[in-house]
């Protein structure tokens, strides 16, 4: 097998993480248990281990309070669970789901 040199990615912005990266794990567990009852307990337990709320600190490292970061953390949980739950859903059914959520 021929070895190839792959360049290390370089981005034009600094790598930063906000000060609240570890702050939402208890809330994440409560959100998952309270808002996603339609998922099995085993599934909810699995998602709690993913650290989805920590990603919010990478998305908005300039947050100066937990209150600023909380909606982003909660959105990360919702977006991931929604995407995983409906990933094989046909487009026409997904449009109905979208319309139900939005209207």
N, C-alpha and C positions, 0 to 999 in steps of 0.2 A: 504494500500500500504506500502510495506516495504521500509524504507529509507536506502540508501546505502551511505557510505562515499567514495567520489571520491577524490583521491589525487590531489593536485594542481601541475600542470606541472612545472617541473624544467628543465631548459636547461643549458648546460655547457658553454654558452657564455652570455655576458652581454646584457641587453636590452638597445638599444641605438637608437636614432633618430637623423638624421643629422640636421644641422642648417638651411637647405633650405626647410623644409617641407611645408611651406606655400607660397613658391615663384612662383609656376607655374600655379596658378588658371586662370589668364588671358590668358596665353598661351594655357592652356588646352581648354578653351572655343573657342579660335581661331582655334586650331587644329581640334576640333570636328566640328565646323561650316564649315571650309574650306575643310577638307579631307573626311568628311562622309556625303556628300550631298545626297547620296542615301537613307539615313535614314530620317524619318519624323522629322519635327522641334520639335514635342513633345518628340520624342525619344532622340534626341540630347540634349534637355533641361534636360531630366531625367539623362542622363549620366554626364552632367556637375555638377550635385549635388552629385555625388558619391565620389568625392575626389580621383580619381584614381592616380593623380600625387603625392599625399602625400605618397603613398606606396613606391615610389622610395627612399625617405629618410630613410625608414626602411630597404630597400634592400641594400643600399650603404651609411651607416651613416658616413663613413670616407671621403666622397666627400668634397674637400676643396674649390670648386668653383661651381657656378651654371652650368657652361659649362660642367663640368664633369657629372653632374646629369641629364641634359636635355635629352640625348638620352634614359636614363632609364625611365624617366618620360613619354616620348613620346611612348616608347615601351609598358609601362603599359596600356596606353590608347588604342593603337592598339590591343594589345593582348586581352584585355577584350572585346572590341567591336567585334573583329573578332570571338572570341569564342562564344559570345552570338548570333551573327548573323548567324553563321553556325552550331550551336549546334545540330540541328536535321538533318543535311545534311547527306545523305548516304555516306559511305566510298568511293565508286567508284567516286562519284561526287567531294568529298573533295580532292581526289588525283588529279583530273583535275585542281581544283582551286590552289592547292599547286604548281603544275607544271607551271601554268600560272604566279604565283607570282615569282617563283624561276628562271624561264628561260626566 
